[in-house]
Amino acid sequence: MTTLTVAHGNWCPPAGRKVRRDLWPFYLDRQQRARLRRLREVWGEETVIQIYGGGVRIIGEGHDWRFWSVAELDAATTVRRRRELKRSGAA
């Protein structure tokens, strides 16, 4: 099972100081930003997406979904995307 990588801690760079981005635990790499962007496109801008402890929690539309593997998250995202396409009449 592939788990999702997560940054730990609550440290952030001091205001006005240059800090190497790789030292900031909440910095997402290009692949992680792309995944988050795709999740936002499918789940909606008003949805809360939390990445923590190797999992993802998506809160929105009166639901609270939790995914503990990339495969599980991708499967649910695909189902949701198909459902939205059917609603819009694009499929």
C-alpha positions in Angstrom: 0.0 0.0 0.0 1.4 3.4 -1.0 0.9 6.1 1.6 0.9 9.8 1.0 3.9 11.7 2.3 3.2 14.5 4.7 5.2 17.3 6.3 5.2 17.3 10.1 5.4 20.2 12.6 4.1 23.7 12.7 7.2 25.7 11.9 7.1 28.4 9.2 9.8 30.8 8.0 10.2 34.0 10.0 8.7 37.1 8.3 11.1 38.9 6.0 13.8 36.3 6.1 14.9 34.1 3.2 14.8 30.5 4.1 15.5 27.5 1.9 12.2 26.1 0.8 13.3 22.5 1.3 13.7 23.3 5.0 10.1 24.5 5.3 8.0 21.4 6.3 4.8 22.6 4.5 6.4 23.2 1.2 4.9 21.0 -1.5 7.0 19.8 -4.5 5.7 20.1 -8.0 4.1 16.6 -8.0 2.3 17.3 -4.7 1.0 20.7 -5.9 -0.3 19.1 -9.1 -2.1 16.4 -7.1 -3.6 19.0 -4.8 -4.7 21.1 -7.9 -6.4 18.0 -9.4 -8.1 17.2 -6.1 -9.4 20.8 -5.9 -10.7 20.6 -9.5 -12.7 17.5 -8.8 -13.8 17.9 -5.1 -14.4 21.7 -5.4 -12.9 24.9 -4.2 -15.1 25.0 -1.1 -13.9 21.6 0.1 -11.4 21.4 2.9 -8.5 19.0 2.0 -6.2 18.0 4.9 -3.1 16.0 4.3 -1.8 14.4 7.5 -0.4 11.2 9.0 0.0 9.5 5.6 -3.6 10.1 4.6 -6.0 12.6 3.2 -9.2 13.9 4.7 -11.7 15.7 2.5 -14.5 17.6 4.2 -17.4 19.1 2.1 -21.0 18.8 1.1 -21.9 17.5 4.6 -19.4 14.6 4.3 -16.1 13.6 5.8 -14.0 11.3 3.6 -10.7 9.8 4.7 -8.3 8.0 2.4 -5.2 6.1 3.6 -3.6 5.2 0.2 -3.1 6.9 -3.1 -5.0 4.1 -4.9 -8.0 4.6 -2.6 -7.9 8.4 -3.1 -7.5 8.1 -6.9 -10.4 5.6 -7.1 -12.8 7.9 -5.2 -11.6 10.9 -7.2 -12.3 9.1 -10.5 -15.8 8.1 -9.4 -16.5 11.7 -8.3 -15.2 13.1 -11.6 -17.4 10.7 -13.6 -20.4 11.6 -11.5 -19.8 15.3 -12.1 -19.4 14.7 -15.8 -22.7 12.8 -16.0 -24.5 15.7 -14.1 -23.1 18.3 -16.5 -24.1 16.2 -19.5 -20.5 16.0 -20.8 -20.3 12.3 -20.7 
